[in-house]
Amino acid sequence: MILLVLALLLAVLVGGIVCLCLYGRFKPSPYLVEFRSPSFASASSSRGRVGDTGLLTHMECAQTLSEDLADVYVRGKRKERLRVYVSPAFDPRIRRYSYSPYRLSDKLSLSLAWSADVTQVTVDGMEVRMEAKVELLASNHGHEVEIVGRTADGRQASYSVVIMPWFMQPICNEVHQVDQVAPGIMTGRGCIACVQEDLNTTDTDTDTAPGIMTGMSSVCTVLKPFGMKRMLWNMLNTVGFRGLLRILKSRRNSPFMDIGDPLVQKYLDPNRVYCPGSAFVLDMYGTPLQYTTRDLRMITIPYALPSGTGGTLVPETGFLYNTPVQDDLLNFAEAPSRTFIANRSLEGAVELPRVLEQHDDSHELFITPRGTLMTTYYRMYEKGHVLNNGETLDLAVTSCYLVERDTEGQVVWEWDSIDHIYPDPDPAVCYQPTEGFNYHDYFHCNGARFNETDPNEMLITGRYLRGCISVDYTTGAVNWILANPSNPLNQFTFVNDPLEGPGSCHAGLLNGNTLLLFDNGDYLTPEYKEGEEGCRLFGRAPTPCVHTYSRMVEYTLDIEARTATYVREDTCKERMARIAGYIERVPRPDGQCNVCVTWGSAGTYTERAPDHTLALTLSTEGLNYRIYKTDPDYWYQAETTTQAI
């Protein structure tokens, strides 16, 4: 009898899965969406051109919410209505805006104040009355509404509003100084990776599932309002029935299960529904030009080679992007990855041949000053492997492996950390947790770039190394190692640094002897356990928790004296970045550079002018692995003379 009952339950379960699979196959998921602005392929100068900035003097927004939110107020604030997600704040010099509704039935009304000179107003090409309100429906998401005002003497002002999907995390951009923002586009990925226990939702299925969609291999939990049913539906539409079974079969707990920062939870709107993540391309002020929840590319970078240097595999202009293989979740930190080259429209992608047939988790790829493609990988060595110096590994190891390929795809240079830095299991050298990892990831390379003033020097950063190393490109030799003072590999004395050196690092940038370092800091993450003597790493030796916040820190290096003198730092104290992060120096038309910082799991991005004042702030309310800001306007010039990005 018991066997019969079990057999019936099994049959019902299998039948349910089959029905769900067929339903998912024949009815596309509405939560897998894509959008591309008509101005996606335009240069920054034309994309952002308003026209006469004196014609529209004010824009007021009023939202009509769905029934379940009609009488909801901001938690803890009496009679304060829910936030209207329209950003950035109106400025007549900014042309493009976005609107993020709460529910599919929401509506936004725009009241526009035109100057007396305006004689005609059109919305999406249709003429409307001057005093008419412009209504934007949430159900019309993926549409960019064009609003134009014209005068009798031929002047005009053009503005647009992108209607975002109600389930996609809002991309909230705040422009602090319009004239100080660097031109270009921003490419990145937002990932909601923490669980909010008390969100209001009509979705009663609140189980969690791996946050896996095409191009996304992070083992992360889904915010409960999105729910298991929607997640399964999405996965069925992307990886199919067999792929879904592989994902569910390989699901397991991991020290990195919660890759988002719990501190970010308090910034999430408890009345919103968040899908697991999205990939996006934004304009210079942070308004979406393109987004997708279907294909979450980890890294997407526009590039240009020097004129005449393109090859069969890598053309002169296009996009580079990485996407992980999501059919294996056995190790979040060592996921297999694939690299593609796409044209300017992010179409016609060609995959580069795999270098390593293993889990390699590429964290960085870029075009070098020589017009070649540089990629970082994790390289796995089994216990007993004999190194080039004759030593035998007494444990399985993951190293930092860099590969440079020419435009025909041929490997022209490679570098492996295991040939230069021995994988010492001493926790003072590497603080990788011991639970959940089959390989000793002693380096955890997460960034590699050339010195901006010396193309023969490469800076490589390592999270578990808690620092960075300088490598001679010609010989491969290590020039120096800068790391946390508790690491015996560190060769530098830190001068005037209030934190006495970096914690774990995720990105570095070297310009001459000026070092910019993204310092995640020390923190109580799942890999830490707090004890009387400090932060303990799953039974390992205690590590002092000196850093209580994340920062972008600037040092002046004296290589001969081996000193790193503290200059300044930018902080994000209210949003500590437990993992990830990035730094860029983005050129401006005046020849100077803005410093752009992606704050990783803190879910925000900042751009500062040369005088260090804020020019732009961006929030995606979740993990930003990296946001790249680059200016591909040279694509639209008659002659391409710009060197590679």
C-alpha positions in Angstrom: 0.0 0.0 0.0 2.8 2.4 0.9 4.6 1.6 -2.3 1.4 2.2 -4.3 1.0 5.6 -2.6 4.6 6.5 -3.3 4.3 5.4 -6.9 1.2 7.6 -7.3 2.9 10.6 -5.8 5.9 10.1 -8.1 3.6 9.9 -11.1 1.9 13.1 -10.1 5.2 14.8 -9.6 6.6 13.7 -12.9 3.3 14.6 -14.7 3.4 18.0 -13.1 6.9 18.6 -14.2 6.1 17.4 -17.8 3.0 19.7 -17.9 5.0 22.6 -16.6 7.7 22.0 -19.2 5.2 21.8 -22.0 3.5 24.9 -20.7 6.8 26.7 -20.5 7.8 25.5 -23.9 4.6 26.6 -25.7 3.9 29.7 -23.8 6.9 32.1 -23.6 7.7 33.6 -20.2 6.6 37.2 -19.9 9.4 37.8 -17.5 12.1 37.3 -20.2 12.1 40.7 -22.0 14.4 42.7 -24.3 14.4 46.4 -25.3 16.6 48.5 -27.5 16.3 52.2 -27.9 16.0 53.7 -31.4 19.0 55.8 -30.5 21.1 52.8 -29.4 23.4 53.1 -32.4 23.7 56.9 -32.3 26.7 58.9 -31.1 26.5 60.4 -27.6 26.3 63.9 -29.1 23.3 63.2 -31.2 21.6 60.8 -28.7 21.7 63.4 -26.0 20.8 66.4 -28.1 17.7 68.1 -26.7 17.6 71.0 -29.0 16.5 74.3 -27.5 16.8 73.7 -23.7 14.6 76.7 -22.9 11.4 75.3 -24.4 10.4 72.8 -21.7 10.7 74.4 -18.2 9.2 71.8 -15.9 8.0 68.1 -15.9 5.7 66.9 -13.1 5.0 63.2 -12.6 2.0 61.6 -10.9 1.4 57.9 -10.7 -1.7 55.8 -10.5 -1.0 52.5 -8.7 -2.7 49.1 -8.8 -5.5 48.4 -6.3 -3.2 46.5 -3.9 -0.9 49.5 -3.6 -3.5 52.3 -3.9 -3.6 52.9 -0.1 0.0 51.8 0.7 2.3 54.4 2.3 6.1 54.3 2.8 6.9 52.2 5.8 7.7 54.2 8.9 6.6 57.5 7.3 3.0 58.7 7.9 1.0 59.5 4.9 4.0 59.5 2.5 3.0 58.0 -0.8 5.1 55.4 -2.6 8.1 56.7 -4.5 7.6 57.6 -8.2 10.4 55.8 -10.0 11.2 58.4 -12.7 14.9 59.2 -13.1 17.0 61.2 -13.4 15.3 64.3 -11.9 14.1 66.6 -14.7 16.8 68.9 -16.1 16.1 70.6 -19.5 19.6 69.7 -20.6 19.0 65.9 -20.2 17.0 64.3 -23.0 16.3 60.7 -21.9 14.5 59.4 -18.7 13.0 56.1 -17.5 9.9 55.1 -15.6 9.8 51.9 -13.5 6.2 51.0 -12.4 5.3 48.8 -9.5 2.7 46.6 -11.2 1.5 45.8 -14.7 -1.6 48.0 -14.2 0.2 51.1 -13.1 0.0 54.4 -15.0 2.2 57.5 -15.0 0.9 61.0 -16.0 3.3 63.7 -17.1 2.4 67.3 -16.8 4.6 69.4 -19.1 5.2 73.2 -18.7 6.2 74.6 -22.1 7.4 78.1 -22.8 5.1 80.6 -24.6 7.2 80.1 -27.8 6.0 76.5 -28.3 3.2 76.2 -30.8 3.1 72.5 -31.3 3.6 69.4 -29.2 3.7 65.8 -30.5 3.9 62.5 -28.6 5.2 59.6 -30.7 4.6 61.7 -33.8 0.9 62.4 -32.9 0.0 66.1 -32.2 -1.6 66.7 -28.8 -2.9 69.8 -27.0 -0.3 72.0 -25.3 -1.8 71.4 -21.9 -2.5 67.7 -22.4 -1.0 65.3 -19.9 1.1 62.5 -21.3 0.0 59.1 -20.0 2.5 56.2 -19.8 1.0 52.7 -19.2 3.1 50.0 -17.4 1.6 47.5 -19.8 3.4 49.2 -22.6 6.9 48.4 -21.2 9.7 48.3 -23.6 8.5 51.4 -25.4 10.4 54.7 -25.5 7.9 57.6 -25.6 9.1 60.5 -27.7 7.9 64.0 -26.7 8.7 67.0 -29.0 7.8 70.7 -28.7 8.2 73.0 -31.7 8.1 76.8 -32.2 6.8 78.7 -35.2 10.4 79.8 -36.1 11.6 76.2 -36.4 13.2 75.6 -33.0 12.4 72.4 -31.1 13.1 70.4 -28.0 13.0 66.6 -27.9 12.7 64.4 -24.8 11.9 60.7 -24.3 10.8 58.4 -21.4 11.6 54.6 -21.4 8.9 52.5 -19.8 10.6 49.7 -17.9 9.2 46.3 -17.0 7.4 46.3 -13.7 9.3 43.3 -12.4 12.8 44.6 -13.3 14.9 46.3 -10.7 14.8 50.1 -11.2 17.9 51.7 -12.6 17.9 54.9 -10.6 20.3 57.6 -11.8 21.0 60.9 -10.1 22.9 63.5 -12.1 24.7 65.8 -9.7 26.5 67.9 -12.3 25.3 67.7 -15.9 28.3 69.3 -17.4 30.8 67.2 -15.5 29.5 63.7 -16.7 31.9 62.0 -19.1 30.4 61.0 -22.5 29.9 57.4 -23.6 27.7 54.4 -22.8 27.7 52.2 -19.7 27.4 48.4 -19.9 26.7 46.2 -17.0 24.6 43.6 -15.2 22.4 43.9 -12.1 21.7 40.9 -10.0 19.3 40.7 -7.0 21.0 38.2 -4.8 19.5 38.4 -1.3 16.3 37.3 0.3 13.9 39.8 1.8 11.7 38.1 4.3 8.9 40.6 4.7 8.0 41.9 1.3 4.4 42.4 0.5 3.4 40.1 -2.4 0.5 38.4 -4.0 2.7 35.5 -5.1 2.1 32.8 -2.5 4.9 30.6 -3.8 7.8 31.9 -1.8 10.3 29.1 -2.1 13.8 30.1 -3.3 15.6 28.7 -6.3 19.0 29.2 -7.9 19.1 32.5 -9.7 20.1 30.9 -13.0 19.1 32.3 -16.4 21.0 32.2 -19.7 24.4 33.8 -19.2 24.2 33.8 -15.4 25.9 31.2 -13.3 25.9 32.9 -9.9 24.4 30.6 -7.2 22.1 33.2 -5.7 18.7 33.1 -4.1 15.7 34.7 -5.7 13.8 37.4 -3.9 10.7 35.7 -2.5 8.1 37.8 -4.4 9.4 36.6 -7.7 8.7 33.1 -6.6 9.7 29.5 -7.6 7.0 29.3 -10.3 8.2 32.3 -12.2 11.8 31.2 -11.8 11.1 27.7 -13.2 9.2 29.3 -16.1 12.1 31.5 -16.9 14.6 28.7 -16.8 12.4 26.4 -18.9 12.3 29.1 -21.6 16.1 29.6 -21.5 17.8 26.3 -20.7 15.0 23.8 -21.6 13.9 20.7 -19.7 17.3 19.0 -19.6 19.0 22.1 -18.6 16.5 22.7 -15.8 17.0 19.1 -14.5 20.8 19.6 -14.5 20.4 22.9 -12.5 18.1 21.4 -9.9 20.2 18.2 -9.6 23.4 20.2 -9.0 21.9 22.7 -6.6 23.7 22.8 -3.3 24.6 25.1 -0.5 27.7 27.2 -0.8 29.6 29.7 1.3 28.7 32.2 -1.4 25.0 31.4 -1.5 24.3 34.9 -0.2 26.4 36.9 -2.7 24.4 40.1 -2.1 25.1 42.4 0.8 22.5 42.2 3.6 23.0 46.0 4.0 21.4 46.5 0.6 18.2 44.9 1.7 17.1 48.0 3.5 17.4 50.0 0.3 15.1 47.6 -1.6 11.5 48.8 -2.0 9.3 46.3 0.0 6.4 47.0 -2.4 8.2 46.0 -5.6 8.7 42.6 -7.2 12.2 42.0 -8.4 13.3 39.5 -11.0 16.7 37.9 -10.4 18.7 40.1 -12.7 19.2 41.9 -15.9 21.9 43.0 -18.3 21.9 46.6 -19.7 23.4 49.3 -21.8 22.9 52.8 -20.5 23.5 56.3 -21.9 26.0 58.7 -20.4 23.6 59.8 -17.7 22.4 56.2 -16.8 19.1 55.8 -18.7 18.7 52.5 -20.4 19.5 52.2 -24.1 19.1 48.4 -24.0 18.2 45.8 -21.4 17.5 42.1 -21.3 16.4 39.6 -18.7 17.0 36.8 -21.2 20.7 36.8 -21.7 22.7 38.1 -18.6 26.1 38.7 -20.0 28.7 39.1 -17.3 31.0 41.5 -19.1 30.1 43.6 -22.2 32.6 46.1 -23.5 32.6 48.2 -26.7 36.0 48.4 -28.3 37.9 49.7 -31.3 41.2 48.4 -32.7 43.7 50.7 -34.4 42.8 51.3 -38.0 43.8 48.4 -40.3 44.5 45.9 -37.5 41.3 44.0 -37.5 41.4 40.2 -38.2 39.2 37.3 -39.2 38.1 36.7 -35.6 38.2 40.2 -34.1 37.0 43.0 -36.4 38.1 46.6 -35.9 35.0 47.7 -34.0 32.4 45.8 -31.9 31.6 44.4 -28.5 33.4 41.9 -26.4 31.3 39.9 -23.9 31.6 37.0 -21.5 28.8 34.7 -20.6 29.1 31.7 -18.2 27.9 28.2 -19.0 25.0 27.7 -16.5 24.6 24.0 -16.7 26.9 23.2 -13.8 26.6 24.9 -10.3 29.2 22.7 -8.6 31.4 25.7 -7.8 30.3 29.3 -8.1 33.9 30.6 -8.0 35.0 28.4 -10.9 32.3 28.5 -13.5 33.0 27.7 -17.1 32.8 30.8 -19.3 32.5 31.6 -23.0 33.8 34.7 -24.8 32.1 36.3 -27.8 32.7 39.1 -30.3 29.7 40.9 -31.6 29.2 43.8 -34.0 28.2 47.3 -33.1 24.5 46.3 -32.8 25.4 43.5 -30.4 24.4 41.0 -33.1 26.2 38.5 -35.2 28.2 37.1 -32.2 31.1 34.8 -32.9 32.4 32.6 -30.1 36.2 32.6 -29.4 37.6 29.1 -29.1 37.9 27.9 -25.5 41.4 28.0 -24.1 40.7 25.7 -21.1 38.3 22.8 -21.2 37.4 23.2 -17.5 35.8 25.6 -15.1 37.7 28.8 -15.8 35.5 31.7 -14.7 36.9 34.6 -16.8 36.8 37.7 -14.7 38.4 40.2 -17.1 38.8 40.7 -20.9 40.0 43.7 -22.8 41.7 44.9 -25.9 45.4 45.7 -25.2 47.3 48.7 -26.5 48.7 46.3 -29.1 45.3 45.5 -30.5 45.2 42.0 -29.0 42.6 40.4 -26.8 43.7 39.7 -23.1 41.6 37.4 -21.0 42.0 36.2 -17.4 41.0 32.6 -16.3 41.2 30.3 -13.4 43.4 27.3 -14.1 42.8 24.1 -12.1 45.6 21.8 -11.2 45.1 18.4 -9.5 47.0 17.2 -6.5 50.2 15.6 -7.5 50.8 17.9 -10.5 54.5 18.6 -11.2 55.2 22.3 -11.6 57.7 23.7 -14.1 60.2 24.2 -11.2 60.0 20.5 -10.4 57.9 20.8 -7.2 54.9 18.6 -6.8 51.6 20.0 -5.6 50.3 18.4 -2.4 46.8 19.8 -2.8 44.5 20.7 -5.7 45.0 24.3 -6.8 43.3 27.0 -8.8 45.8 29.6 -10.3 45.5 32.9 -12.1 46.0 32.3 -15.8 46.3 35.1 -18.4 46.0 34.5 -22.1 46.6 37.0 -25.0 45.3 36.3 -28.5 45.7 38.1 -31.7 42.8 39.1 -34.0 43.0 35.7 -35.7 42.6 33.9 -32.3 46.1 32.6 -32.0 47.7 32.6 -28.5 50.6 35.0 -28.5 51.3 35.3 -24.8 50.4 33.6 -21.5 51.2 33.9 -17.8 50.3 31.6 -14.9 50.7 32.7 -11.3 51.7 29.2 -10.3 55.0 29.7 -12.0 55.8 32.8 -9.9 53.9 32.6 -6.7 53.7 29.2 -4.9 50.1 28.3 -3.7 50.9 28.5 0.0 47.9 27.1 2.1 48.9 29.4 5.0 45.8 31.4 5.8 47.9 34.5 6.3 48.7 34.3 2.5 45.3 33.2 1.3 42.0 33.6 3.2 39.9 31.4 1.0 37.3 29.5 3.1 37.9 25.8 3.4 34.3 24.7 3.1 32.6 24.2 -0.3 35.7 24.3 -2.4 37.5 21.4 -4.0 40.4 23.4 -5.1 42.7 25.8 -3.2 42.0 29.1 -4.9 45.0 30.9 -3.4 44.9 33.9 -5.8 41.4 34.4 -7.1 42.4 36.8 -9.9 39.6 39.3 -10.6 41.4 42.0 -12.7 44.4 42.6 -15.0 45.3 45.8 -16.8 48.3 47.5 -18.2 49.9 50.6 -16.5 48.4 53.5 -18.4 51.8 55.0 -18.9 53.8 51.8 -19.4 52.5 49.1 -21.7 55.2 46.7 -20.5 53.8 46.6 -16.9 50.7 44.8 -16.0 48.8 45.1 -12.7 46.9 42.0 -11.5 44.6 42.0 -8.5 43.6 39.0 -6.4 40.7 38.8 -3.9 42.2 35.9 -1.8 45.7 37.4 -2.1 44.3 40.5 -0.6 46.3 42.7 -2.9 47.9 43.2 -6.3 51.0 42.3 -8.1 53.0 44.1 -10.9 54.2 41.8 -13.7 56.8 42.6 -16.4 55.1 41.8 -19.7 58.3 40.9 -21.6 59.7 38.5 -19.1 56.7 37.5 -17.0 58.6 38.2 -13.8 56.9 39.6 -10.8 58.1 43.2 -10.2 56.5 43.7 -6.8 53.6 42.6 -4.5 51.4 45.0 -2.6 49.0 43.3 -0.2 47.5 43.4 3.2 50.3 43.9 5.8 49.4 40.6 7.5 50.2 38.8 4.2 53.9 37.7 4.3 54.1 38.3 0.5 53.5 42.0 1.0 56.6 44.1 0.1 55.3 47.6 0.9 55.1 49.8 3.9 51.8 51.9 4.0 52.2 55.5 5.0 49.4 57.5 6.5 46.7 55.0 5.5 44.0 55.1 8.2 43.4 51.3 7.6 47.0 50.5 7.4 46.7 48.8 3.9 44.0 47.1 1.8 41.7 44.3 2.7 40.4 42.0 -0.1 40.7 43.7 -3.5 38.7 43.4 -6.6 40.2 45.9 -9.1 43.2 48.0 -9.5 44.4 50.8 -11.9 48.0 51.9 -12.3 48.9 55.3 -13.9 52.6 55.8 -13.6 53.2 55.5 -9.8 49.6 56.3 -8.9 47.7 53.3 -7.8 43.9 53.2 -7.5 42.7 50.1 -5.7 39.1 48.9 -5.0 39.3 47.7 -1.4 36.2 45.6 -0.4 37.5 45.5 3.1 37.1 43.0 5.9 33.6 42.0 6.9 31.4 39.3 8.4 30.3 37.5 5.3 29.2 33.8 5.2 32.8 32.8 4.9 33.6 34.4 8.3 32.6 33.4 11.8 33.2 36.0 14.5 35.2 34.9 17.5 36.8 36.4 20.5 40.1 37.0 18.7 38.5 38.5 15.6 37.0 37.2 12.4 37.6 33.5 12.0 37.6 31.8 8.6 35.8 28.5 9.1 38.1 27.2 11.7 41.3 28.9 10.4 43.5 31.4 12.1 41.7 34.6 13.1 42.0 37.5 10.8 41.8 41.1 12.3 38.7 43.0 11.0 40.3 46.4 10.5 38.1 47.5 7.6 34.5 48.2 8.4 33.7 49.8 5.0 34.6 49.5 1.3 36.6 52.2 -0.5 38.4 53.2 -3.6 41.8 54.1 -2.3 44.6 56.1 -4.0 48.3 55.5 -3.2 51.5 57.1 -4.5 54.0 54.3 -4.9 57.8 54.7 -4.4 59.0 51.5 -6.0 62.6 51.7 -4.8 61.7 52.5 -1.2 58.7 50.1 -1.4 56.3 52.6 0.2 52.6 53.2 -0.6 51.6 56.7 0.6 47.9 57.2 1.2 46.5 60.1 -0.9 42.7 59.9 -0.6 39.8 57.6 -0.7 36.2 57.5 -1.9 33.8 55.5 0.3 30.4 53.9 0.2 30.1 53.5 4.0 26.4 53.0 4.1 26.6 50.3 1.4 29.6 48.0 2.0 30.6 46.0 -1.0 31.2 42.5 0.3 32.3 41.2 -3.2 33.0 42.5 -6.7 33.8 46.1 -7.7 35.6 48.0 -10.4 37.5 51.2 -11.2 37.9 53.2 -14.4 39.3 56.5 -15.5 37.0 57.7 -18.3 38.3 60.5 -20.6 36.4 63.8 -20.9 36.3 66.2 -23.8 38.7 68.6 -21.9 41.4 65.9 -21.8 41.0 65.1 -18.1 39.4 61.9 -16.7 36.5 61.1 -14.4 37.0 58.3 -11.9 34.1 55.8 -12.1 33.7 53.2 -9.4 31.3 50.2 -9.5 30.6 49.3 -5.9 29.9 45.6 -6.5 27.4 43.9 -4.2 26.6 47.3 -2.7 24.5 47.9 -5.8 25.6 51.4 -6.7 28.0 53.2 -9.1 29.6 56.6 -8.7 31.3 58.9 -11.2 33.5 61.7 -9.9 34.9 64.8 -11.7 38.7 65.6 -11.6 38.1 67.7 -8.5 36.6 64.6 -6.8 33.1 66.0 -6.6 30.2 63.7 -7.5 29.0 64.0 -11.1 26.7 60.9 -11.4 25.3 58.3 -9.0 23.6 55.1 -10.2 21.8 52.4 -8.3 20.4 49.1 -9.5 19.4 47.8 -6.1 21.4 44.7 -6.3 24.9 43.3 -7.2 26.7 45.1 -10.0 29.6 42.9 -11.0 31.1 45.6 -13.1 29.8 48.7 -15.0 32.1 49.8 -17.8 31.8 53.3 -19.2 33.4 53.8 -22.6 32.9 56.2 -25.4 32.5 54.5 -28.8 31.7 57.7 -30.6 34.7 57.1 -32.8 32.6 54.5 -34.6 30.7 57.3 -36.2 33.7 59.3 -37.4 35.0 59.2 -40.9 38.4 58.0 -39.8 39.1 55.7 -36.8 42.2 56.9 -35.1 41.4 56.0 -31.5 43.5 53.3 -29.9 41.8 50.3 -28.3 39.8 50.7 -25.1 
